[in-house]
Amino acid sequence: MTELKLSRRKFIGGMGAIMAAPAILTRAHAAEVTLRVHHFLPPVAPMHSQFFEPWAKEIVDASNGAIDVQVFPAMQLGGKPPQLADQVSKGIVDIAWALPTYTPGRYPVAETMGLPFMAGHAEPTSVALHTLLDEFSGNEFSRMKYLACWSHDGGKLHMRDTPVSTAADLVGKKIRSPNAGVGKLLSKLGAEPVFFPVTDMVVGLSNGVIDGCCLPYEVVPPFKLQELTKYSCEAAPGARGIYANTNVLLMNQRVYDGLSDDIRGVIDTHSGIDLSRRIGKTFDEFEAVGRNVVEKNGNEIVQISADELGLWREASEEIYAEWQKTLDDAGHDGAAIIARANELLDS
């Protein structure tokens, strides 16, 4: 439950609206507001140590301690990763990192960037995603405010025993799919998609339930995937990645609206499209680190040619048509959203 600690002391002096410059609040002897942030990755994951912890400290420092931010990794506050958005909307936590693709169909505009071949490098894709949500999401995140949204770099196929360079190499293979759209693509290419959260993937690879998984390199180190797979198969340079899951940093709208103007200003300064860009850039850095771990472990990196990927993209056309209908059925202009997403990615 949201914990609001209302101090008897008031801020000294008035403050104007906080825009681009960092917020400077009067010194607080005790936090006036405590915000609990929840996410699903372990504390050793770079996203926790290199983004969430520094970001929380920046907010505390910018508020002179008027805001206390407590970050809980690894689902420490309970529940499963697909429940994180609900935890925010119901006020169980104040802020959470959620993946719209874990709840298919509920956040269709945000999910659009999770379609096959809708991802470039993380930074530009994250900016494109944020822009797309600003333009089309409407009331998609009811009772919530998205503070940032981002994408990782295009996903790769990490295989236990056999490399993949053509669709023929996928036939009969059980692959952990990151979302429904990629699952449909894998099925069309002859593979058997298996769905479960990334946190359950290690067991699946260890016991042979799956032959491989579709993930970016940045996920490799925290889950030690380099020890569970022998091959990493990536798109040729210049081609869009196989996929990228969309991510959103959500805040309970009621909690946000209940903040004082000064404290809300700090949150505003530390959120928005600039934060999305920053997180995307950070994910590009994580990606380089993960690829280096794969190489140092002696795993083979296989490139899937642009011509082969072109055939895979052709196989995705029906998936795009189905998704356009999903958007239309949700009251959106599906064709416009997909066209705009491609325009933003190509700009």
Rosetta blueprint (number, residue, H / E / L):
1 M L
2 T L
3 E E
4 L L
5 K L
6 L L
7 S L
8 R L
9 R L
10 K L
11 F L
12 I L
13 G L
14 G L
15 M L
16 G L
17 A L
18 I L
19 M L
20 A L
21 A L
22 P L
23 A L
24 I L
25 L L
26 T L
27 R L
28 A L
29 H L
30 A L
31 A L
32 E L
33 V E
34 T E
35 L E
36 R E
37 V E
38 H E
39 H L
40 F L
41 L L
42 P L
43 P L
44 V L
45 A L
46 P H
47 M H
48 H H
49 S H
50 Q H
51 F H
52 F H
53 E H
54 P H
55 W H
56 A H
57 K H
58 E H
59 I H
60 V H
61 D H
62 A H
63 S L
64 N L
65 G L
66 A L
67 I E
68 D E
69 V E
70 Q E
71 V E
72 F E
73 P L
74 A L
75 M L
76 Q L
77 L L
78 G L
79 G L
80 K L
81 P H
82 P H
83 Q H
84 L H
85 A H
86 D H
87 Q H
88 V H
89 S H
90 K L
91 G L
92 I L
93 V L
94 D L
95 I E
96 A E
97 W E
98 A E
99 L L
100 P H
101 T H
102 Y H
103 T L
104 P L
105 G L
106 R L
107 Y L
108 P H
109 V H
110 A H
111 E H
112 T H
113 M H
114 G H
115 L L
116 P L
117 F L
118 M L
119 A L
120 G L
121 H L
122 A H
123 E H
124 P H
125 T H
126 S H
127 V H
128 A H
129 L H
130 H H
131 T H
132 L H
133 L H
134 D H
135 E H
136 F H
137 S L
138 G L
139 N L
140 E L
141 F L
142 S L
143 R L
144 M E
145 K E
146 Y E
147 L E
148 A E
149 C E
150 W E
151 S E
152 H L
153 D L
154 G L
155 G L
156 K E
157 L E
158 H E
159 M E
160 R L
161 D L
162 T L
163 P L
164 V L
165 S L
166 T L
167 A H
168 A H
169 D H
170 L H
171 V L
172 G L
173 K L
174 K E
175 I E
176 R E
177 S L
178 P L
179 N L
180 A H
181 G H
182 V H
183 G H
184 K H
185 L H
186 L H
187 S H
188 K H
189 L L
190 G L
191 A L
192 E E
193 P E
194 V E
195 F L
196 F L
197 P L
198 V H
199 T H
200 D H
201 M H
202 V H
203 V H
204 G H
205 L H
206 S H
207 N L
208 G L
209 V L
210 I L
211 D L
212 G E
213 C E
214 C E
215 L E
216 P L
217 Y H
218 E H
219 V H
220 V H
221 P H
222 P H
223 F H
224 K L
225 L H
226 Q H
227 E H
228 L L
229 T L
230 K L
231 Y E
232 S E
233 C E
234 E E
235 A E
236 A L
237 P L
238 G L
239 A L
240 R L
241 G L
242 I L
243 Y L
244 A L
245 N L
246 T E
247 N E
248 V E
249 L E
250 L E
251 M E
252 N E
253 Q H
254 R H
255 V H
256 Y H
257 D H
258 G L
259 L L
260 S L
261 D H
262 D H
263 I H
264 R H
265 G H
266 V H
267 I H
268 D H
269 T H
270 H L
271 S L
272 G L
273 I H
274 D H
275 L H
276 S H
277 R H
278 R H
279 I H
280 G H
281 K H
282 T H
283 F H
284 D H
285 E H
286 F H
287 E H
288 A H
289 V H
290 G H
291 R H
292 N H
293 V H
294 V H
295 E H
296 K H
297 N L
298 G L
299 N L
300 E E
301 I E
302 V E
303 Q E
304 I E
305 S L
306 A H
307 D H
308 E H
309 L H
310 G H
311 L H
312 W H
313 R H
314 E H
315 A H
316 S L
317 E H
318 E H
319 I H
320 Y H
321 A H
322 E H
323 W H
324 Q H
325 K H
326 T H
327 L H
328 D H
329 D H
330 A L
331 G L
332 H L
333 D L
334 G H
335 A H
336 A H
337 I H
338 I H
339 A H
340 R H
341 A H
342 N H
343 E H
344 L H
345 L H
346 D H
347 S L
